[in-house]
Amino acid sequence: MATNAWLPRIEAGSDPKYQVIARAFAQAILNGQLPAGEKLPPHRSLANELHVTTGTISRAYAELERQGLANARVGDGTYVAQARARDVPGGGAPPLETRPGMPAAPALIDLGQNVPQSTAEAAALSTTLREIAADERLAADLLQYAPEAGSMRHRQAGAAWLGRSGSPASAARVLVTQGAQHALASVLRAVARPGDTVLAEVVSYPGIIALARQLRLHLVGVEIDHEGLVPAALELACKSLHPRAIFCVPTIHNPTTATMSVERREAVADILRRHAVLLIEDIVPAMLLENPPAPLSVWLPEQAFLIAGLSKSVAPGLRVGYLQAPQAWCSKIAAVIRSDCWMTAPLMAEIVARWVENGEMERLYGLQRAHIETQHVVAREVLAGIAYRHAATSSHLWLPLPEPWRAAEFAAALRHEGVLVKTADSFVIGRNAAPHAVRICMTGASSRETLTRGLSIVRATLEHGLESGVASSYAP
């Protein structure tokens, strides 16, 4: 059974078991407890868990497919279908969740997705678009091809924004990308080849895991502690594996919220320098701080790549990122960008550049910080006495689970109560054992009241779930 698999509750009744199972899955899918694209448990594993035959599971999944709620992929498994594929053909049976007598599911509270809260970005965008539209010559220029690294003005804005982190950025070393993930992908494509070893924190940003798999890189996790990378473990990995590069988040690490001290940064930089390992540093969460600590790349200016983006701090649809690279690598990365997408859309880069130049970006970040602080107040009140990890401007909490809880069991229990969180196994590299912990993204809640309700469910489940039977149907 997958470690984060959702399991249906099976109750005795007159209906065939496959219908009961299909009905439970259908309700979870249409209530959002099982998001589109999520893989359903393998037939045999689920059959063992529910004490039924594999044929019963096959019939249940076939029923979900008939209703457009799931798709079977040959040799890969069954997945929750995208919403547009869920319309039941005319004249067919109504969806299982709409049949009479089914209990209403609780409203879903999504504390699993890391998204910024809406503040004033829509109003700022409207104003900026009107200003651009008023200048017909500029509007025409923004519809033309731009250099793959971005226009010099847009790169200057990027350098100014990255300079806020404490890095002495130069526009000549800054490239404009379509977000931080695109920047990371561009660096990896430029510096690594299939089979190369790349290091990262053993619990790390899922984007690096997906990219390493896609680019056929050997991704190895390095031990971390309350400050991040453990120097002794990093030294050993560098000596024995001869890695090409390392990806890390030294400030407000995702998901553990760890931040390296100056002493730890110096130790890590010394190891990377001695072993000539390239550094790819993500400072997306650090940029929300009013005064971020100096990035690790300051100690390694000629072998470090610095990445920042806006989708996790301003708006997901604002796909603009900035990448600061050593001068020797700039043309190689620009060539990768050109082959991937030719350039970042000049209109998007213009919007962000204006916000950097006129101070609007600082204002938006300030609003986001204020909102996050309000959420931390709620968390301190609701989760008082519970040991969780957090950082001042982090939109998420890291909750290590006490015995006898297991992460998959805890997340499944919360799903039944209408709350989504993300388990540690989503962030673990390779076959390393995942800690029994969950990430809770507070910005997923639509209001203070919703966040209070969601965290209250987390607390009640954590303290009383096993004793009260909330999670009694889940094996550890």
Helices and strands as residue ranges (DSSP letters): H 17-30, H 43-50, H 54-66, E 70-73, E 77-80, G 83-85, G 96-98, E 109-110, H 121-134, H 136-141, H 152-163, G 171-173, E 174-177, H 180-191, E 197-201, H 206-215, E 218-222, E 224-225, E 228-229, H 231-241, E 245-248, H 262-274, E 278-282, G 286-288, G 296-299, E 304-309, E 321-324, H 327-341, H 346-358, H 360-382, E 396-400, H 407-416, E 419-420, E 422-423, G 424-426, E 437-441, G 442-444, H 448-468
